[in-house]
Amino acid sequence: MLVNILEFLNFLKDPHSQKIQQHKQRYQELDELLKVAVDIKDAAAYKSVEAEMREVFFEYLTALGIDSLYKFSPHLVLACLISLKFKTITIPLLDWSINTVFAYLSMYFLFHLVLKPLLKLIMGRHAKAARECFR
């Protein structure tokens, strides 16, 4: 019973990861087949594999898009709920009033596009320095 609940919670956490991984693996397999078709100079096999690669690629993109929407939608709902209580936020230093939804979503994208990669870079350097220190 507990195992089923844990599996369900893992599925809710990232429901599309298995499908994305399957599409990615299938695309890599097809890429290898495409290389073989080029090596043996079989035009019919090349066209067939290329057509299937296109299908798998668009299924992969669709799964990525749905996964992105799945991860983004709770933030949009949260921003809308916060905006019911606070319509605008005032930035003290600049004395600007901005919409709460805009402020929340701006911070969300700022975090994921700038701060998260920066934190990965910093943590990678710290890990590298720690490994060198303990040698």
N, C-alpha and C positions, 0 to 999 in steps of 0.2 A: 504494500500500500504506500509506504513512504517513498519507495523507489519510483513508483508511478508519479507521485506528486513532484518529486525532484526532476524527473524527466519532463513533465509538463511545464514546470517553471523554467527549465533550460530552454524549452521550445519557445516559450513566451518571450524570453530574453532575446533570442536571436533566431526567429523562425525560418529565415531564408538562407541561413549560412550553409546548410547542407546542399540546397539546390544550387547555390552559387558555386560551391566547391565542385559539385558534380559537373556543372557546365564548364568550369575552368579546366578540370581534368579531361573532359571529352574534347575540348578545343585543343589541348596540348597533344592528345592522341591523334587527332585529325591533322595537326600540324606535322607530326612525324610521318603520317601516311602521305601527306602532300610532298614531303621531301623525298620519300621513297618513289612516288609517282614521277617526280622530276628526274630522279636518278635513273629510272628505267625508261624514261621518255615515253610514258603512256599518256597521251592527251585525253583520252576518254576517262581514265581513272582520275586524272588531275581535275577535270571539269566536275566530275561527280563529287570528289572530296571537297573541292572549293565551294560547291553549292551547299553541301552539308555544313561546312565551316561557317558559311554565312548565316545559316539558320541557327546554329548553336551560338554564334556570336550575338545575334539579336535576342535570343532567349536569355543569354547571360546579361546583356544590357537591361532587358526588361526586369529580370530578377534583382539587379543592382538598383534600378529605379524604385521598385516596390519596396526594397529593403530601406532605401534612403527615406522614402515617405513614411515607412513604419517607424523609423527612428526619429524623424523630425516632427511628426504629428503631436506627440505628447507635449513637446515644447511650445508648439503653436497654441494648443488648448490651455496650457499653463499661462502663457502670455495673455491670452484673452481673459482668463479668470482674474489675473492680477489687474488687468485694465478695468475690470468692473469696479474695483475699489479705488484704484489710483488712475485717473485719466491721463495725467501728464506727470513727468518727472522734470525737476529743475536741476540743471547742472550749475552748481554754485559759482565756480570760477568764471564761467563764460556767461552766466545769467541767461541760459537758453532753456526754454520749456520744450520738451519733446514728448511724443506719444510713448506710452509705456510699452506697447507691443513692439514698436520700432526699436526702443532701447533694449528690450529683452532679446529680440532676434539679432540685433547688431552685436550684442555681447556674446551670444551663442556662436555666431559666425566668426567673430574675432577670436574666441577661444579655440574653435576647431581649425581655423585656417592659419592662425599665427602662433598662439600660445602653446597649443599641443605639440606642433612640430618643434618649436623652440625648446620645450621641456624634454622631448625625446633626445634632441641634440645635446642638451646639457647633461642629461642622465647618462647618455652614451659616453660622453667625455669623462664623467666621474667614474663610471664603471671601468673605463680603460685606464684611468689614473690609478684606481684601486688595484687593478690586476698588476700593473707595473710596480706598484709599491710593495706588494706582497711576494714578488719574485725573488 
